[in-house]
């Protein structure tokens, strides 16, 4: 049976791929998307290198095309563990990326083979050892450390999702965990499956056929339970973005203010928006209560509607290239008083200019942090999710909580819940579109978030028991998109009282 630590890493990679969609990061999921470079192996997708083929579990291409460079493809590898990631993992990344980039030859050029620039981004929830950081800096491997407060909700989501999957596999007595089945289910729920769905085997058709399709696993996970776990993880509302500067490194940021303004659902949370395709000025500060805990943050300046927007960096050993003083060393480097980063947002970019963290040479990041601490910008998480997992429902909704839920909901959501309660506990997708008057092209991703936020508030206020079912949840009949939405069975009785 797979260890919970390894499973967290797999889930982590899929969640990262989902969150990085905001940067126009499109996964490659089948060999036919690039038959010259990709091949399907027994354990999933593989990519050709000069010396051998390499596993490519999470490999994607950015839709933006940087000037004077080849299209950019990024390997994403994630480690969710207690100890810091060491030198062996970084050495493996260097070996893979060098071998893949050296695959292209003169013969390939004469045949018109499309060439891409491959880079490696290694994420960790527990940081990296000093020798791993030094080696990565020398070999241009991007390391992303998610130990800072702003990334705690992401780690909580990954841990909970992996725990649900692990318990489900143990309950089914599965000895060889079906990793490929899990990846496919998550990608279809997350919207990161990038091939034509009509040409992809349906996720939940025939269990035996699926088992043979899913590599070495002899027993697949129950389709309905897997779909529910995947859909719950898909409700996570954050996004991450890739950031570039004038080095070979890739950085990662989170910002509520950069999220696509495509959620016009009543009750959806609205935030200031930074416009892609524009340029913004910002100040650089270390957002935290002190220099020991926090993250480097860009806060936009000026008097416009986007003033005060925050872009929070994940830690990286290459962060010094962003925060270094303006006294650049080296014969061929000019003195500069402003730094610039480029944020990849969907199919466009946002350029952000800012002053360095110090006006005189300071190379110790801890000193720079203490010089630039801004407690006002310290990350304040939203209210925590319920303490128990949503598949451990032991309590029913009571009349007071149900009435308070309906009172706080926008009228359209009240109509949705009332309809579902009167019709066997669910409402079809088409009826939701009619109630909200949504256009046919609109996606329903994030549709259940407003009722869930109210449920969390009711839990915090002591009105609702934390082990009750969500008031509105997604139902996936085919694993590709939401076909209907459900409510707890007791809502039918409560509505009649």
VENJO-V600994 format. One record per residue. N is the residue number from 1. RES is the residue in one small letter. PHI is phi in radians with two decimals (999 if undefined). PSI is psi in degrees with one decimal (999 if undefined). NEAR is the number of other ideal C-beta (glycine too) atoms within 10 Angstrom. Layout:
n: {N:N}
res: {RES:RES}
phi: {PHI:PHI}
psi: {PSI:PSI}
near: {NEAR:NEAR}
This chain:
n: {1:2:3:4:5:6:7:8:9:10:11:12:13:14:15:16:17:18:19:20:21:22:23:24:25:26:27:28:29:30:31:32:33:34:35:36:37:38:39:40:41:42:43:44:45:46:47:48:49:50:51:52:53:54:55:56:57:58:59:60:61:62:63:64:65:66:67:68:69:70:71:72:73:74:75:76:77:78:79:80:81:82:83:84:85:86:87:88:89:90:91:92:93:94:95:96:97:98:99:100:101:102:103:104:105:106:107:108:109:110:111:112:113:114:115:116:117:118:119:120:121:122:123:124:125:126:127:128:129:130:131:132:133:134:135:136:137:138:139:140:141:142:143:144:145:146:147:148:149:150:151:152:153:154:155:156:157:158:159:160:161:162:163:164:165:166:167:168:169:170:171:172:173:174:175:176:177:178:179:180:181:182:183:184:185:186:187:188:189:190:191:192:193:194:195:196:197:198:199:200:201:202:203:204:205:206:207:208:209:210:211:212:213:214:215:216:217:218:219:220:221:222:223:224:225:226:227:228:229:230:231:232:233:234:235:236:237:238:239:240:241:242:243:244:245:246:247:248:249:250:251:252:253:254:255:256:257:258:259:260:261:262:263:264:265:266:267:268:269:270:271:272:273:274:275:276:277:278:279:280:281:282:283:284:285:286:287:288:289:290:291:292:293:294:295:296:297:298:299:300:301:302:303:304:305:306:307:308:309:310:311:312:313:314:315:316:317:318:319:320:321:322:323:324:325:326:327:328:329:330:331:332:333:334:335:336:337:338:339:340:341:342:343:344:345:346:347:348:349:350:351:352:353:354:355:356:357:358:359:360:361:362:363:364:365:366:367:368:369:370:371:372:373:374:375:376:377:378:379:380:381:382:383:384:385:386:387:388:389:390:391:392:393:394:395:396:397:398:399:400:401:402:403:404:405:406:407:408:409:410:411:412:413:414:415:416:417:418:419:420:421:422:423:424:425:426:427:428:429:430:431:432:433:434:435:436:437:438:439:440:441:442:443:444:445:446:447:448:449:450:451:452:453:454:455:456:457:458:459:460:461:462:463:464:465:466:467:468:469:470:471:472:473:474:475:476:477:478:479:480:481:482:483:484:485:486:487:488:489:490:491:492:493:494:495:496:497}
res: {x:x:x:x:x:x:x:x:x:x:x:x:x:x:x:x:x:x:x:x:x:x:x:x:x:x:x:x:x:x:x:x:x:x:x:x:x:x:x:x:x:x:x:x:x:x:x:x:x:x:x:x:x:x:x:x:x:x:x:x:x:x:x:x:x:x:x:x:x:x:x:x:x:x:x:x:x:x:x:x:x:x:x:x:x:x:x:x:x:x:x:x:x:x:x:x:x:x:x:x:x:x:x:x:x:x:x:x:x:x:x:x:x:x:x:x:x:x:x:x:x:x:x:x:x:x:x:x:x:x:x:x:x:x:x:x:x:x:x:x:x:x:x:x:x:x:x:x:x:x:x:x:x:x:x:x:x:x:x:x:x:x:x:x:x:x:x:x:x:x:x:x:x:x:x:x:x:x:x:x:x:x:x:x:x:x:x:x:x:x:x:x:x:x:x:x:x:x:x:x:x:x:x:x:x:x:x:x:x:x:x:x:x:x:x:x:x:x:x:x:x:x:x:x:x:x:x:x:x:x:x:x:x:x:x:x:x:x:x:x:x:x:x:x:x:x:x:x:x:x:x:x:x:x:x:x:x:x:x:x:x:x:x:x:x:x:x:x:x:x:x:x:x:x:x:x:x:x:x:x:x:x:x:x:x:x:x:x:x:x:x:x:x:x:x:x:x:x:x:x:x:x:x:x:x:x:x:x:x:x:x:x:x:x:x:x:x:x:x:x:x:x:x:x:x:x:x:x:x:x:x:x:x:x:x:x:x:x:x:x:x:x:x:x:x:x:x:x:x:x:x:x:x:x:x:x:x:x:x:x:x:x:x:x:x:x:x:x:x:x:x:x:x:x:x:x:x:x:x:x:x:x:x:x:x:x:x:x:x:x:x:x:x:x:x:x:x:x:x:x:x:x:x:x:x:x:x:x:x:x:x:x:x:x:x:x:x:x:x:x:x:x:x:x:x:x:x:x:x:x:x:x:x:x:x:x:x:x:x:x:x:x:x:x:x:x:x:x:x:x:x:x:x:x:x:x:x:x:x:x:x:x:x:x:x:x:x:x:x:x:x:x:x:x:x:x:x:x:x:x:x:x:x:x:x:x:x:x:x:x:x:x:x:x:x:x:x}
phi: {999:-1.11:-1.33:-1.12:-1.14:-1.13:-1.11:-1.03:-1.09:-1.11:-1.09:-0.97:-1.09:-1.22:-1.13:-1.07:-1.05:-1.14:-1.18:-1.46:-1.00:-1.09:-1.68:1.23:-1.65:-1.83:-1.20:-1.73:-2.07:-2.44:-1.09:-1.22:-1.22:-2.74:-1.12:-1.29:-1.98:-1.93:-2.55:-1.54:-1.86:-1.13:-2.01:2.06:-1.28:-2.27:-2.19:-1.26:-2.10:-1.13:-1.73:-2.83:-1.52:-2.27:-1.10:-2.29:-1.11:-2.26:-2.25:-2.42:-2.11:-1.38:-1.24:-1.27:-2.01:-1.00:-1.10:1.10:-2.35:-1.32:-0.92:-1.76:-2.03:-2.16:-1.38:-2.04:-2.19:-2.23:-2.11:-1.96:-2.63:-1.43:-1.64:-1.13:-1.26:-1.85:-1.09:-1.00:-1.14:-1.23:-1.06:-1.08:-1.07:-1.09:-1.07:-1.12:-1.17:-1.17:-1.15:-1.21:-1.17:-1.53:-1.17:-1.26:-2.22:-1.08:-1.10:-1.10:-1.10:-1.17:-1.55:1.32:-1.15:-1.14:-1.86:-2.22:-1.74:-1.75:-2.29:-2.14:-2.12:-1.93:-1.72:-2.53:-1.59:-2.27:1.40:-2.34:-1.25:-1.06:-1.20:-1.14:-1.14:-1.09:-1.16:-1.11:-1.08:-1.24:-1.80:1.10:-1.70:-1.48:-1.88:-2.13:-1.80:-1.80:-1.46:-1.36:-1.00:-1.14:-1.87:-1.12:-1.02:-1.11:-1.13:-1.11:-1.03:-1.07:-1.08:-1.20:-1.12:-1.11:-1.12:-1.07:-1.13:-1.13:-1.12:-1.10:-1.16:-1.14:-1.13:-1.57:1.00:-1.45:-1.50:-1.95:-1.15:-1.38:-1.07:-1.13:-1.09:-1.09:-1.06:-1.13:-1.11:-1.11:-1.16:-1.26:-1.24:-1.38:1.41:-1.74:-1.35:-1.80:-1.64:-1.14:-1.07:-1.21:-1.72:-1.80:-0.98:-1.08:-1.19:-2.17:-1.41:-2.11:-1.09:-1.17:-1.11:-1.13:-1.06:-1.22:-1.31:-1.74:1.30:-1.50:-1.15:-1.68:-2.37:-1.32:-1.28:-1.02:-0.99:-1.14:-1.19:-1.10:-1.11:-1.16:-1.09:-1.13:-1.18:-1.14:-1.14:-1.20:-1.32:-1.06:-1.63:-1.49:-2.35:-2.06:-2.38:-1.41:-2.23:-2.23:-2.38:-1.52:-2.13:-1.51:-1.61:-1.93:-2.00:-2.28:-2.31:-2.15:-2.82:-1.12:-1.37:-1.75:-1.14:-1.03:-1.54:-1.98:-1.86:-1.76:-1.14:-0.97:1.59:-1.23:-1.35:-1.86:-2.36:-1.01:-2.20:-1.54:-1.48:-1.18:1.46:-2.07:-2.28:-2.26:-1.73:-2.59:-1.93:-1.75:-2.54:-1.68:-1.46:3.14:-1.24:-2.71:-1.33:-1.56:-2.44:2.78:-2.59:-1.13:-2.36:-1.73:-2.00:-1.19:-1.97:1.85:-2.04:-1.34:-1.16:-1.63:-1.08:1.56:-1.19:-2.13:-2.11:-1.83:-1.45:-1.32:-1.12:-2.74:-1.10:-1.55:-1.06:-1.05:-1.20:-1.63:-1.74:-1.04:-1.16:-1.45:-1.61:-1.26:-1.66:1.96:-1.11:-1.75:-1.89:-1.53:-1.25:-2.35:-1.79:-2.29:-1.86:-2.42:-2.18:-2.06:-1.75:-1.43:-2.18:0.96:-1.70:-2.34:-2.33:-2.14:-1.68:-2.19:-1.80:-2.73:-1.37:-1.08:-1.31:-2.61:-1.65:-2.41:-1.02:-2.38:-1.82:-1.58:-1.14:-1.06:-1.16:-1.07:-1.04:-1.10:-1.31:-2.19:-1.10:-2.29:-1.14:-1.06:-1.58:-0.95:-1.13:-2.07:-1.23:-1.18:-0.97:-1.10:-1.10:-0.94:-1.19:-1.84:-1.34:-1.28:-1.59:-1.97:-1.40:-2.13:-2.18:-1.78:-1.17:-1.80:-1.01:-1.08:-1.15:-1.12:-1.13:-1.18:-1.05:-1.10:-1.14:-1.52:-1.30:-1.02:-1.04:-1.13:-1.20:-1.06:-1.13:-1.10:-1.18:-1.12:-1.09:-1.09:-1.11:-1.53:-2.24:1.06:1.52:-2.60:-2.26:-1.24:-0.96:-1.09:-1.18:-1.06:-1.08:-1.17:-1.13:-1.56:1.01:-1.37:-1.19:-1.08:-1.40:-1.28:-1.48:-1.86:-1.13:1.47:-1.10:-1.51:-1.14:-0.98:-1.09:-1.20:-1.08:-1.14:-1.06:-1.09:-1.08:-1.13:-1.13:-1.09:-1.50:1.39:-1.51:-2.10:-1.24:-1.19:-1.84:-1.59:-1.26:-1.04:-1.23:-2.61:-2.39:-1.48:-2.15:-1.94:-1.43:-2.11:1.41:-1.79:-2.59:-1.19:-1.78:-2.84:-2.24:-2.00:-2.27:-1.01:-1.07:-1.24:-1.10:-1.07:-1.17:-1.13:-1.20:-1.43:-1.33}
psi: {138.5:145.1:154.1:-31.9:-45.1:-40.5:-39.3:-40.1:-43.0:-46.4:-41.2:-45.2:-41.2:-38.8:-41.3:-42.6:-38.1:-48.7:-29.2:1.0:-29.9:-17.7:12.4:34.8:108.3:123.3:147.2:119.2:-12.6:148.7:-30.8:-11.2:-23.7:77.3:-18.2:-26.6:-25.9:150.3:146.7:122.5:179.1:-23.7:23.6:-160.3:140.3:155.5:142.1:137.9:173.9:-36.2:-34.1:174.3:152.8:145.1:135.2:69.3:-46.1:95.8:126.7:165.9:136.8:135.4:-30.2:144.5:102.0:144.0:138.6:24.8:165.0:160.8:141.8:124.2:138.5:125.1:133.5:121.3:137.7:137.4:117.5:96.9:172.0:-35.0:156.9:146.2:134.3:-169.8:-38.7:-40.9:-39.0:-38.7:-40.4:-42.6:-43.1:-44.1:-43.2:-50.0:-37.7:-42.5:-40.1:-43.9:-24.6:0.6:-32.3:127.7:177.0:-34.1:-41.3:-40.1:-40.5:-25.9:0.3:25.1:129.5:131.0:138.7:157.2:119.7:133.8:163.5:129.5:118.1:117.7:147.7:142.1:-4.8:17.1:-171.0:151.7:160.9:-42.6:-32.4:-41.1:-44.9:-42.5:-41.0:-40.9:-40.3:-31.2:4.7:39.0:129.6:122.8:131.5:116.7:117.4:36.9:-7.1:159.7:-35.0:-18.2:8.1:-42.1:-36.4:-45.8:-36.2:-43.5:-47.6:-46.1:-42.4:-42.1:-44.0:-38.3:-41.3:-45.8:-40.0:-44.1:-38.9:-43.0:-39.5:-38.9:-30.9:1.1:41.1:122.0:-39.6:106.6:130.7:80.6:-42.0:-38.8:-43.1:-45.7:-43.5:-41.5:-45.5:-41.3:-36.9:-36.1:-36.2:-16.7:19.7:0.2:115.8:1.7:171.0:120.2:-24.7:-22.2:2.5:135.5:136.0:143.4:-34.8:37.4:-76.7:121.6:-43.5:-40.8:-40.0:-39.8:-41.8:-29.1:-22.8:41.4:-134.7:-8.7:135.7:-19.6:115.7:162.9:150.8:123.4:-44.8:-42.5:-40.4:-41.1:-39.1:-43.3:-42.9:-41.5:-35.1:-41.0:-31.8:-15.6:-9.8:123.0:2.9:164.8:152.4:157.4:142.7:141.8:141.0:151.9:-156.9:30.5:179.5:3.5:154.7:134.8:163.3:136.4:161.1:146.2:119.5:-26.2:-8.4:-2.8:143.4:135.6:59.7:8.3:94.4:18.8:133.9:134.1:-7.9:146.7:131.6:139.7:161.7:153.3:130.2:128.7:126.2:152.7:5.6:-175.8:138.5:150.0:145.9:162.4:144.3:130.4:160.0:108.2:107.2:166.9:-27.2:-176.0:-5.4:-25.8:117.1:-165.8:148.4:133.0:137.1:125.3:121.1:146.1:179.1:-169.4:4.8:177.4:-19.0:2.9:137.6:0.8:146.3:134.8:112.8:122.8:141.1:148.5:147.7:141.3:-18.9:4.7:-22.7:-26.0:-17.5:-39.4:0.4:154.6:171.3:3.2:78.6:136.5:158.5:143.3:-35.8:10.4:130.6:155.5:136.3:143.7:-9.4:143.2:157.7:138.6:155.7:122.2:124.6:116.2:108.5:-120.8:12.8:-174.5:156.8:124.5:131.6:122.8:142.5:159.6:147.5:168.3:-16.7:150.0:1.8:157.4:116.0:118.3:-8.0:114.7:-34.8:-39.3:-42.7:-39.1:-49.8:-30.4:-19.9:18.2:133.6:101.2:-28.4:-30.7:0.8:134.7:131.3:109.3:152.9:169.0:138.1:150.7:165.0:146.7:-25.2:163.1:150.4:-10.9:8.9:57.6:120.0:-10.3:152.8:158.6:140.8:166.0:-45.1:-45.4:-40.0:-45.0:-38.6:-36.1:-49.9:-35.7:-36.7:-18.1:145.9:154.8:-35.9:-39.4:-34.9:-42.0:-37.7:-48.3:-40.6:-40.7:-47.2:-41.4:-29.8:-9.8:65.1:23.7:9.9:161.8:130.8:156.6:-41.9:-37.3:-35.0:-43.2:-37.8:-44.3:-42.6:-7.2:43.1:145.2:154.7:-29.3:-7.8:137.0:155.1:20.8:129.6:7.7:-32.2:-1.2:-46.7:-46.9:-34.2:-36.3:-41.1:-40.0:-40.8:-40.6:-41.6:-35.6:-45.8:-31.5:-0.8:11.6:-31.7:136.9:138.4:-12.0:27.0:162.4:154.3:149.0:-22.3:127.3:156.4:143.4:125.3:109.4:-31.2:2.5:-3.0:-42.4:162.3:125.9:-21.0:170.3:140.0:162.5:159.7:144.7:-28.8:-11.6:-31.9:-46.5:-44.3:-33.3:-29.5:-19.8:999}
near: {12:18:10:15:12:16:22:23:21:22:27:27:21:27:25:23:25:23:22:25:19:21:27:20:26:17:26:19:23:17:17:10:15:18:9:14:25:20:14:11:15:8:12:17:23:20:23:18:19:12:12:10:17:19:15:26:21:27:23:24:20:22:15:20:12:14:4:5:9:14:15:21:22:20:22:22:21:25:22:23:13:7:10:16:24:15:16:9:18:25:15:15:23:16:16:21:20:15:18:25:17:11:18:19:11:7:8:14:10:8:9:8:15:11:13:18:14:24:20:24:23:22:24:25:22:15:17:25:15:11:11:24:21:14:20:26:19:10:16:15:28:23:28:23:23:25:16:20:17:24:23:15:18:21:17:14:20:26:16:19:24:25:16:22:26:19:15:18:23:11:11:13:8:17:11:14:22:24:19:20:21:27:24:24:27:26:20:24:29:21:14:23:21:14:13:8:13:6:8:15:11:14:23:20:11:12:12:8:12:21:16:11:15:22:15:12:21:11:16:25:24:15:20:13:15:26:24:21:27:25:21:22:23:22:17:20:18:18:19:26:24:23:24:19:16:11:13:14:22:24:24:24:24:25:26:17:14:27:19:12:10:11:18:10:19:11:15:15:14:8:12:16:15:22:15:18:11:14:12:21:15:22:14:21:22:24:25:22:12:12:16:10:15:24:27:26:25:28:19:21:16:11:5:13:11:16:14:13:22:23:27:22:24:24:21:24:22:20:20:15:17:22:20:19:16:16:13:13:9:6:4:5:8:6:7:12:8:10:21:14:22:17:24:24:24:16:13:14:21:21:14:24:14:22:14:20:24:17:11:8:11:16:11:9:18:9:13:23:20:13:12:18:19:15:12:8:20:18:20:7:10:12:10:12:17:19:8:15:16:18:13:10:14:10:13:17:23:15:11:11:21:24:14:17:24:18:9:17:20:15:10:16:25:16:17:23:22:15:18:25:22:13:14:10:17:16:24:15:16:10:17:21:14:11:15:19:7:16:7:6:5:14:12:16:18:16:23:24:18:22:24:19:17:21:23:18:15:22:20:12:10:8:16:24:17:15:16:22:20:19:25:25:20:24:18:23:14:14:23:18:16:21:15:18:24:19:25:21:13:18:24:15:13:18:15:8:7}
